Amino acid sequence: MPTFTEAQLAEWFSPIMWPFLRVLALFSVAPVFSLKAIPLRAKVGLAFFIALASQGSLVGQPTISFNSAQAFGAVVQQVGVGLSIGFAVRLVFASVELAGELIGLQMGLNFASFFDPGSNTQVSAVSRFLGHMSLLLFVVMNGHLVVIMALVKSFESFPVDGNFLETLQHIKMYSMGADVFASALWMALPMVGMLLFVNLTMGVISRVAPQMNIYAIGFPVTLTMGLVGVTVTLPMLDQPIMALMERAVDLFATQR
């Protein structure tokens, strides 16, 4: 009867185990992959398939025994890197949703909010619409494949060595936080500027013709111009999303 030693088992399963944990952590938070409509068994099976298929490009990975003290650090490291990649991609959609909140505030549609089961919060109609459009663009532009590519490349930048503190030092997630607000303001700036001009125009009309009930016609005019502005600017939504995706991928795919 054939027997196997602990060192042999560690050498066989270690190259698959650590990528599997990193991919599984990514699937728990990344957009599209973390959808509740996808069964848990399908996520686990897909994570194992990706970890197995990436073995051809993951060369020179260290072998860590499952009973050693370094194994705990390796588990924390894989989960931390996987969650960081998923969170960085999630920030891309957060910037689009923040831009939708700013646009909805100027349009007067922030009162039309819906419950979002994904974030367990109330989101405005414009924010939810732009969020769904960005999710559609993410799939159309093969963003899910780019995320998987970034995860495989992350083993070159953050190899499996169990040193989670050093990995955390190199992952500069705070830079993505600044990009969220800057990109959201840039995406909402054309709409905010146009609606500000509409409000100024309505103010001038109220001064020229005081007998006109500006409150009765102000909201329909602002809402109509806002919908026209969304229709015009929506085809240009792919450019900021692609720029943010490249920024998020470079955090993990660039060799340190």
C-alpha positions in Angstrom: 0.0 0.0 0.0 1.5 3.3 -1.0 2.3 5.8 1.7 2.8 9.5 1.6 4.8 11.7 3.9 3.7 15.1 5.1 6.3 16.8 3.1 5.1 15.2 -0.1 1.5 16.2 0.6 2.6 19.8 1.3 4.5 19.8 -2.0 1.5 18.6 -4.0 -1.2 20.7 -2.4 0.6 23.8 -1.4 0.8 25.3 -4.9 -3.0 24.9 -5.3 -4.1 25.7 -1.7 -2.8 29.2 -1.4 -4.1 30.5 -4.8 -7.4 28.8 -4.0 -7.7 30.8 -0.8 -6.8 34.1 -2.6 -9.3 33.5 -5.4 -12.0 32.5 -2.9 -11.4 35.7 -0.9 -11.7 37.7 -4.1 -15.0 36.1 -5.0 -16.5 37.1 -1.6 -16.3 40.9 -2.2 -15.6 41.5 -5.9 -18.5 42.8 -8.1 -20.2 40.2 -10.3 -18.4 37.3 -8.5 -20.0 38.2 -5.1 -23.6 38.2 -6.4 -25.9 36.3 -4.1 -27.6 34.7 -7.2 -24.4 32.7 -7.8 -24.5 29.5 -5.7 -21.8 29.0 -3.1 -20.8 25.7 -4.6 -20.3 27.3 -8.0 -18.0 30.0 -6.5 -15.9 27.3 -4.7 -15.7 25.2 -7.8 -14.7 28.2 -10.0 -12.1 29.3 -7.5 -10.6 25.9 -7.5 -10.6 25.7 -11.3 -8.9 29.1 -11.5 -6.3 28.1 -9.0 -5.6 24.9 -10.9 -5.5 26.6 -14.3 -3.1 29.3 -13.1 -0.4 26.7 -12.1 1.2 27.0 -15.5 2.2 30.7 -14.8 2.8 30.4 -11.0 6.3 29.1 -11.1 8.8 29.2 -8.2 6.1 29.4 -5.5 7.4 28.3 -2.1 6.1 25.2 -0.4 4.7 25.9 3.1 3.8 23.1 5.4 0.2 23.1 6.7 1.4 22.3 10.2 4.0 25.1 10.5 3.6 28.4 12.1 4.1 30.1 8.7 0.9 28.5 7.4 -1.3 30.8 9.5 0.5 33.8 8.2 0.1 32.5 4.6 -3.6 32.1 5.1 -4.0 35.6 6.5 -1.9 36.9 3.6 -3.9 35.2 0.9 -7.2 36.3 2.4 -5.9 39.8 2.8 -4.7 40.2 -0.7 -7.8 38.6 -2.2 -10.1 40.9 -0.2 -7.9 43.9 -1.2 -8.2 43.2 -4.9 -12.0 42.8 -4.6 -12.3 45.9 -2.5 -10.2 47.9 -5.0 -12.6 46.9 -7.8 -15.6 47.6 -5.6 -14.2 51.2 -5.2 -14.5 51.7 -9.0 -18.3 51.1 -8.7 -18.4 53.2 -5.6 -17.1 56.2 -7.5 -19.8 55.8 -10.2 -22.5 55.5 -7.5 -21.2 58.6 -5.7 -21.4 60.5 -9.0 -25.0 59.3 -9.3 -25.8 60.6 -5.8 -24.4 64.0 -6.7 -26.3 64.1 -10.0 -29.5 63.0 -8.3 -29.1 65.7 -5.7 -29.0 68.3 -8.4 -31.9 66.8 -10.3 -34.0 66.6 -7.1 -34.3 62.8 -7.4 -32.6 61.9 -4.2 -36.0 61.5 -2.5 -36.6 58.6 -5.0 -34.5 56.1 -3.2 -34.6 52.3 -3.1 -33.2 49.7 -0.7 -30.1 48.1 -2.0 -29.7 44.6 -0.6 -26.1 44.5 -1.6 -25.0 47.4 0.6 -28.0 47.3 3.0 -28.6 51.0 2.4 -30.9 53.4 0.7 -29.6 54.5 -2.7 -31.1 57.1 -5.1 -32.6 56.1 -8.4 -29.8 57.8 -10.4 -27.1 56.2 -8.4 -28.7 52.8 -8.8 -29.1 53.3 -12.6 -25.5 54.3 -13.1 -24.4 51.4 -10.8 -26.2 48.9 -13.0 -24.8 50.5 -16.2 -21.3 50.4 -14.8 -21.8 46.7 -13.9 -23.0 46.0 -17.5 -20.0 47.8 -18.9 -17.7 45.9 -16.5 -18.9 42.6 -18.0 -19.0 43.9 -21.6 -15.4 45.2 -21.3 -14.3 41.8 -19.9 -13.6 43.4 -16.6 -14.1 40.1 -14.8 -11.2 38.6 -16.8 -9.0 41.6 -16.0 -9.7 41.1 -12.3 -8.7 37.4 -12.6 -5.6 38.4 -14.5 -4.7 40.9 -11.8 -5.1 38.2 -9.2 -2.8 35.9 -11.0 -0.2 38.7 -11.5 -0.5 39.5 -7.8 1.5 36.4 -7.0 4.5 38.1 -8.7 4.1 41.3 -6.7 3.0 39.5 -3.4 4.3 36.0 -3.4 3.2 33.4 -0.8 5.7 34.0 2.0 3.4 34.4 5.0 4.6 38.0 5.6 1.2 39.7 5.8 2.6 43.0 7.4 5.0 43.5 4.5 2.3 42.8 2.0 0.0 45.3 3.7 2.7 47.9 3.6 3.0 47.6 -0.2 -0.8 47.6 -0.9 -1.6 51.3 -1.0 -5.3 51.2 -0.9 -5.5 54.8 0.4 -4.6 56.1 -3.0 -7.7 54.4 -4.5 -9.8 56.2 -1.8 -8.6 59.6 -3.2 -9.3 58.5 -6.7 -12.9 57.6 -5.8 -13.8 61.1 -4.8 -11.8 62.8 -7.6 -13.3 60.5 -10.3 -16.8 60.9 -8.9 -16.6 64.6 -9.0 -15.2 64.6 -12.6 -18.0 62.2 -13.8 -20.7 64.4 -12.2 -19.1 67.7 -13.1 -20.8 68.1 -16.6 -24.2 67.3 -15.1 -23.8 69.5 -12.1 -22.6 72.4 -14.2 -25.5 72.0 -16.6 -28.1 71.8 -13.8 -26.5 74.8 -12.1 -27.0 76.8 -15.2 -30.6 75.6 -15.4 -31.2 76.8 -11.8 -29.6 80.1 -12.5 -31.8 80.5 -15.6 -34.9 79.7 -13.5 -33.8 82.3 -10.9 -33.5 85.0 -13.6 -36.9 84.1 -14.9 -38.4 84.3 -11.4 -37.0 87.8 -11.1 -38.1 89.0 -14.6 -41.6 87.4 -14.3 -42.5 87.3 -10.5 -46.1 86.3 -11.3 -44.8 83.0 -12.7 -44.9 80.1 -10.2 -41.3 79.1 -10.4 -41.8 76.2 -7.9 -44.5 74.6 -10.1 -42.3 74.6 -13.3 -38.8 74.4 -11.7 -38.9 70.7 -10.8 -40.2 69.4 -14.2 -37.7 71.5 -16.1 -34.8 70.4 -13.8 -35.8 66.8 -14.1 -36.2 66.9 -17.8 -32.8 68.6 -18.4 -31.2 66.1 -16.0 -32.6 63.1 -17.9 -31.4 64.7 -21.2 -28.0 65.2 -19.6 -27.8 61.6 -18.4 -28.7 60.4 -21.9 -25.9 62.5 -23.5 -23.2 61.7 -21.0 -24.0 58.0 -20.5 -22.1 56.8 -23.7 -19.0 58.4 -22.2 -19.2 56.5 -19.0 -16.8 53.8 -20.2 -13.7 56.0 -20.2 -13.6 56.9 -16.5 -14.5 53.3 -15.6 -11.6 51.9 -17.7 -9.2 54.5 -16.2 -10.2 53.5 -12.7 -10.0 49.8 -13.5 -6.4 50.3 -14.8 -5.6 52.2 -11.6 -7.0 49.4 -9.4 -5.2 46.6 -11.4 -1.9 48.4 -11.3 -1.9 48.2 -7.5 -1.6 44.5 -7.7 -0.2 43.6 -11.1 2.9 45.8 -11.0 6.1 44.1 -9.9 7.4 45.5 -6.6 
